[in-house]
Amino acid sequence: MIFNKFIGLFSSDLSIDLGTANTLVIVKGKGIIINEPSVVAVKTDRYGHQKVLAVGREAKEMVGKTPGNIKAIRPMRDGVIADFDITEKMIRKFIQKAHGRTSLISPRIIICVPYGLTQVERKAVRESALSAGAREVFLIEEPMAAAIGAGIDIREPKGNLVVDIGGGTTEIGVVSLGGLVLSKSIRVAGDKIDQAIIDYVKRKYNLLIGERSAEEIKITIGTAMPLDKELSMIVNGRDQVEGLLSSIELTSEDAREAMRDPLREIGEALRNVLEVMPPDLAGDIVNHGIILTGGGALIRQLDKYLSELIRIPVYVADEPLLAVAKGTGRALEEIDLLQELFEHE
């Protein structure tokens, strides 16, 4: 049986949290060894051939700054593979980097995927990993990985609700008895929040800013509810009327207004899951509260905002950015106990 063979993992086997914003790689027995942006810098020659110049952090530094024949590409969009070929190259580079060598490595790989992926999209994830050199590919869904990484004992006969706000998707999952009882995946998360900030600054201040600036605004002054002392920062961009470089002072009130719609959509998705929850599980959720994971969980006052919206306690997990990766890592360590979670082909 395939799982009996899989229990005896070699040290080269690893798990990957293939995120829209960041990719984390965990090697069995070593923990997280790679945590870098999901960005690939590619140079195209005059014959149309592509060469990978950089992957991860180094490639992200090139975003918005490259000459015409070099592109900084984010191959994952909205939690799914937007560029099959570039994703394969990125996974291959991360596999090689994880093992500190460039020779062909053929590990077994667990990959974390959004709950809402179609079968076609799941096949694309598998084939990217297989083409990059994996021997076998196992998929685990993000809400389950987030619950494991947040320290929840998923095998207990009680309901736990996890909301994972990543770069491309927000994953909402109710976990009980080792399975996902209810799940919902929406393509509103960090990227949509960044775009909302770009649109707001353009609309209100006639200033054009890029993705990196929007992300910095979100991290530096972003808040879901009013603060006792509002924050501010200087933002640089291009005036869309005069075409000249310009600077403005942006406040956390601006950021809150900019993020209002995507945060409301996340709140509505959470409310929709609660409305269809079986009564017994609902009682568990009221008692235990809701756990927030993912980079979006770090937005100031988001736990309070959601708690007031649904009238249930909401808590931010320890190290929310790493919850999904830690969950996939634990699944790698305890493959014999958690094998029923995996989708394999």
C-alpha positions as CSV (number, residue, x, y, z in Angstrom):
1,M,0.0,0.0,0.0
2,I,1.3,3.4,-1.0
3,F,1.0,5.0,2.5
4,N,3.0,2.2,4.1
5,K,5.8,3.0,1.7
6,F,5.3,6.7,2.4
7,I,5.7,6.4,6.2
8,G,9.4,5.7,5.7
9,L,10.3,9.1,4.4
10,F,13.8,9.9,3.5
11,S,15.4,13.1,4.8
12,S,15.1,14.7,1.4
13,D,11.3,14.7,1.6
14,L,9.7,18.0,2.2
15,S,6.5,20.0,2.4
16,I,5.7,23.2,0.6
17,D,3.3,26.0,1.4
18,L,3.0,27.3,-2.1
19,G,1.4,30.7,-1.4
20,T,0.4,33.6,-3.6
21,A,2.7,36.0,-1.7
22,N,5.3,33.7,-0.1
23,T,6.5,30.1,-0.5
24,L,7.7,28.2,2.6
25,V,9.6,25.0,2.4
26,I,9.9,22.5,5.3
27,V,12.4,19.6,5.4
28,K,11.5,16.7,7.7
29,G,13.5,17.0,10.9
30,K,14.8,20.5,10.1
31,G,11.7,22.7,10.1
32,I,11.2,25.7,7.9
33,I,14.3,26.3,5.9
34,I,13.0,28.6,3.1
35,N,10.6,31.5,3.5
36,E,10.7,33.7,0.4
37,P,8.4,35.7,-1.9
38,S,6.7,33.7,-4.7
39,V,8.4,35.7,-7.4
40,V,10.6,34.7,-10.3
41,A,12.7,37.1,-12.3
42,V,13.0,35.9,-16.0
43,K,15.1,37.3,-18.8
44,T,13.9,36.7,-22.4
45,D,16.4,36.7,-25.2
46,R,15.7,37.8,-28.8
47,Y,14.7,34.3,-29.8
48,G,12.0,34.2,-27.1
49,H,13.9,31.8,-24.8
50,Q,13.5,32.4,-21.1
51,K,16.2,32.2,-18.5
52,V,15.5,32.4,-14.7
53,L,17.7,35.1,-13.2
54,A,16.5,35.0,-9.6
55,V,13.8,33.4,-7.4
56,G,12.3,34.6,-4.1
57,R,13.6,37.6,-2.2
58,E,16.1,38.6,-4.8
59,A,13.5,38.5,-7.5
60,K,11.0,40.5,-5.5
61,E,13.5,43.3,-5.2
62,M,13.3,43.6,-9.0
63,V,9.5,44.1,-9.1
64,G,8.7,47.3,-10.9
65,K,12.3,48.1,-11.6
66,T,13.3,45.8,-14.5
67,P,14.3,46.7,-18.1
68,G,12.1,45.5,-21.0
69,N,13.7,42.1,-21.5
70,I,13.5,41.1,-17.8
71,K,10.2,40.4,-16.0
72,A,9.6,39.8,-12.3
73,I,6.7,37.3,-12.4
74,R,4.4,36.2,-9.6
75,P,3.3,32.8,-11.0
76,M,0.6,32.3,-8.3
77,R,-2.5,34.4,-8.5
78,D,-5.5,34.2,-6.3
79,G,-4.1,31.1,-4.7
80,V,-3.8,29.2,-8.0
81,I,-1.1,28.7,-10.7
82,A,-1.3,31.4,-13.2
83,D,1.9,30.4,-15.0
84,F,2.5,26.7,-15.1
85,D,6.1,26.9,-16.6
86,I,7.3,29.5,-14.2
87,T,5.8,27.8,-11.2
88,E,7.6,24.6,-12.2
89,K,10.9,26.5,-12.4
90,M,10.3,28.2,-9.0
91,I,9.5,24.8,-7.3
92,R,12.6,23.3,-8.9
93,K,14.8,26.1,-7.6
94,F,13.4,25.9,-4.1
95,I,13.9,22.1,-4.0
96,Q,17.5,22.6,-5.1
97,K,18.0,25.4,-2.5
98,A,16.4,23.3,0.2
99,H,19.0,20.5,-0.3
100,G,22.0,22.8,-0.9
101,R,22.9,21.3,-4.2
102,T,21.9,21.5,-7.9
103,S,21.9,17.8,-8.7
104,L,18.6,16.2,-9.4
105,I,16.6,15.6,-6.2
106,S,13.5,13.4,-6.2
107,P,11.8,14.0,-2.9
108,R,8.2,13.1,-1.9
109,I,6.4,16.4,-1.5
110,I,3.3,17.5,0.5
111,I,1.9,20.7,-1.0
112,C,-0.7,22.9,0.7
113,V,-3.5,24.1,-1.6
114,P,-6.6,26.3,-1.2
115,Y,-9.9,24.4,-0.5
116,G,-11.6,25.9,-3.5
117,L,-9.2,24.6,-6.1
118,T,-10.8,22.8,-9.1
119,Q,-9.7,19.4,-10.1
120,V,-7.9,21.0,-13.1
121,E,-6.1,23.4,-10.8
122,R,-5.1,20.6,-8.4
123,K,-3.7,18.6,-11.4
124,A,-1.7,21.6,-12.4
125,V,-0.2,21.9,-8.9
126,R,0.7,18.2,-9.0
127,E,2.2,18.3,-12.4
128,S,4.3,21.3,-11.6
129,A,5.8,19.5,-8.7
130,L,6.3,16.3,-10.6
131,S,7.9,18.1,-13.5
132,A,10.2,19.9,-11.0
133,G,11.5,16.5,-9.8
134,A,9.2,15.2,-7.1
135,R,8.7,11.4,-6.9
136,E,5.2,11.7,-5.4
137,V,3.0,14.6,-4.6
138,F,0.4,14.7,-1.8
139,L,-2.0,17.6,-1.4
140,I,-3.4,19.0,1.9
141,E,-6.0,21.7,2.1
142,E,-5.1,25.0,3.7
143,P,-7.8,25.2,6.3
144,M,-6.7,21.8,7.6
145,A,-3.0,22.8,7.6
146,A,-3.8,26.1,9.3
147,A,-5.7,24.3,12.1
148,I,-2.8,21.9,12.6
149,G,-0.3,24.7,12.6
150,A,-2.4,26.8,15.1
151,G,-2.0,23.9,17.6
152,I,-5.6,22.5,17.3
153,D,-6.0,18.8,17.8
154,I,-8.0,18.1,14.7
155,R,-8.8,14.5,15.7
156,E,-10.9,15.6,18.7
157,P,-14.8,15.3,18.4
158,K,-15.3,19.1,18.7
159,G,-15.5,21.8,16.2
160,N,-12.8,24.4,15.7
161,L,-13.1,27.3,13.2
162,V,-10.0,28.7,11.4
163,V,-9.8,31.7,9.1
164,D,-6.6,31.8,7.1
165,I,-6.1,35.1,5.3
166,G,-3.3,34.6,2.8
167,G,-2.1,36.5,-0.3
168,G,-4.5,35.2,-2.9
169,T,-7.4,33.5,-0.9
170,T,-9.1,33.6,2.4
171,E,-9.8,30.0,3.6
172,I,-12.5,29.4,6.2
173,G,-12.7,25.9,7.6
174,V,-14.5,24.1,10.4
175,V,-12.5,21.1,11.6
176,S,-13.7,18.2,13.7
177,L,-12.8,14.5,14.0
178,G,-9.9,14.8,11.5
179,G,-11.9,16.3,8.7
180,L,-13.3,19.5,7.2
181,V,-17.0,19.7,8.1
182,L,-17.5,23.0,6.4
183,S,-15.2,25.0,4.2
184,K,-15.3,28.2,2.1
185,S,-12.6,29.7,0.0
186,I,-12.9,33.2,-1.4
187,R,-10.4,35.0,-3.6
188,V,-10.3,38.1,-1.4
189,A,-7.2,38.4,0.7
190,G,-3.9,40.2,0.9
191,D,-3.6,41.0,-2.9
192,K,-7.1,42.4,-3.1
193,I,-6.5,44.5,0.0
194,D,-3.3,45.9,-1.7
195,Q,-5.2,46.6,-4.9
196,A,-7.9,48.4,-2.9
197,I,-5.2,50.6,-1.3
198,I,-3.8,51.4,-4.8
199,D,-7.3,52.3,-6.1
200,Y,-8.0,54.5,-3.1
201,V,-4.8,56.5,-3.2
202,K,-5.3,57.0,-7.0
203,R,-9.0,58.0,-6.5
204,K,-8.5,60.4,-3.5
205,Y,-5.0,61.8,-4.0
206,N,-4.5,61.3,-7.8
207,L,-1.3,59.5,-6.9
208,L,-0.2,56.3,-8.7
209,I,1.6,53.8,-6.5
210,G,2.7,50.2,-7.0
211,E,2.1,46.9,-5.3
212,R,5.1,47.1,-3.0
213,S,4.1,50.5,-1.8
214,A,0.5,49.3,-1.2
215,E,1.8,46.4,0.8
216,E,4.0,48.7,2.9
217,I,1.0,50.9,3.6
218,K,-1.0,47.9,4.8
219,I,1.7,46.7,7.1
220,T,2.8,50.0,8.4
221,I,-0.5,51.9,9.1
222,G,-3.2,49.4,8.1
223,T,-6.0,48.9,10.6
224,A,-9.5,47.5,10.6
225,M,-10.9,49.8,13.3
226,P,-10.0,53.2,14.8
227,L,-6.9,53.4,16.9
228,D,-6.4,55.4,20.1
229,K,-3.6,57.1,18.3
230,E,-3.8,57.2,14.5
231,L,-0.7,56.3,12.5
232,S,0.7,58.1,9.4
233,M,3.5,57.6,6.8
234,I,4.9,59.4,3.8
235,V,4.0,57.7,0.5
236,N,5.8,58.4,-2.8
237,G,4.3,58.0,-6.2
238,R,3.5,59.7,-9.5
239,D,0.9,62.4,-9.8
240,Q,-1.5,61.1,-12.5
241,V,-2.5,64.7,-13.5
242,E,0.9,66.3,-13.8
243,G,2.9,63.2,-14.4
244,L,5.5,64.3,-11.8
245,L,6.9,62.4,-8.8
246,S,5.1,63.4,-5.7
247,S,4.7,62.6,-2.0
248,I,1.7,62.6,0.3
249,E,1.1,61.8,4.0
250,L,-1.3,58.9,4.4
251,T,-3.0,58.1,7.7
252,S,-4.3,54.9,9.2
253,E,-7.8,56.4,8.7
254,D,-7.0,56.5,5.0
255,A,-5.8,52.9,5.1
256,R,-8.9,51.8,7.0
257,E,-11.2,53.4,4.5
258,A,-9.2,51.8,1.6
259,M,-9.4,48.3,3.1
260,R,-13.1,48.6,4.1
261,D,-14.6,46.7,1.2
262,P,-12.3,43.6,1.1
263,L,-12.4,43.3,4.9
264,R,-16.2,43.4,4.7
265,E,-16.2,40.6,2.1
266,I,-14.1,38.5,4.4
267,G,-16.5,39.1,7.3
268,E,-19.5,38.3,5.1
269,A,-17.9,35.0,4.1
270,L,-17.3,34.1,7.7
271,R,-20.9,35.0,8.6
272,N,-22.1,32.7,5.7
273,V,-20.2,29.7,7.1
274,L,-21.6,30.3,10.6
275,E,-25.2,30.5,9.2
276,V,-25.1,27.0,7.8
277,M,-23.2,25.4,10.7
278,P,-24.8,22.4,12.6
279,P,-26.1,23.5,16.0
280,D,-23.7,21.2,18.0
281,L,-20.7,22.5,16.2
282,A,-21.9,26.1,16.6
283,G,-21.9,25.5,20.4
284,D,-18.2,24.4,20.2
285,I,-17.3,27.5,18.1
286,V,-19.0,29.9,20.6
287,N,-17.1,28.2,23.5
288,H,-13.7,28.0,21.8
289,G,-13.8,31.1,19.6
290,I,-12.3,31.5,16.1
291,I,-8.6,31.4,15.2
292,L,-7.1,33.8,12.7
293,T,-4.0,32.7,10.7
294,G,-2.1,34.0,7.6
295,G,-0.5,37.3,6.9
296,G,-3.9,39.1,7.0
297,A,-4.3,38.2,10.6
298,L,-1.6,40.7,11.4
299,I,-3.8,43.7,10.3
300,R,-4.4,45.8,13.4
301,Q,-7.7,45.3,15.1
302,L,-8.9,42.7,12.6
303,D,-9.7,40.2,15.4
304,K,-11.8,42.9,17.1
305,Y,-13.5,43.9,13.9
306,L,-14.6,40.3,13.1
307,S,-15.6,39.6,16.7
308,E,-17.9,42.6,16.7
309,L,-19.4,41.6,13.4
310,I,-20.2,38.0,14.3
311,R,-20.4,38.4,18.2
312,I,-18.0,35.5,18.8
313,P,-14.5,35.8,20.3
314,V,-11.8,35.9,17.6
315,Y,-8.1,35.2,18.4
316,V,-4.9,35.6,16.4
317,A,-2.8,32.4,16.3
318,D,0.8,32.5,17.5
319,E,3.0,33.2,14.5
320,P,0.0,33.5,12.1
321,L,2.2,33.9,9.1
322,L,3.7,30.5,9.7
323,A,0.6,28.5,10.7
324,V,0.0,26.8,7.4
325,A,3.6,26.0,6.8
326,K,3.9,24.6,10.4
327,G,0.8,22.5,9.7
328,T,2.2,21.0,6.6
329,G,5.5,20.4,8.4
330,R,3.7,18.6,11.2
331,A,1.8,16.5,8.6
332,L,5.2,15.6,7.1
333,E,6.5,14.5,10.6
334,E,3.4,12.6,11.4
335,I,2.5,11.1,8.1
336,D,1.4,7.8,9.7
337,L,-1.1,9.6,11.9
338,L,-2.4,12.1,9.4
339,Q,-2.4,10.1,6.2
340,E,-6.2,10.3,5.8
341,L,-5.8,14.0,5.3
342,F,-3.9,13.6,2.1
343,E,-5.1,13.6,-1.5
344,H,-2.7,11.6,-3.6
345,E,-2.4,10.7,-7.2
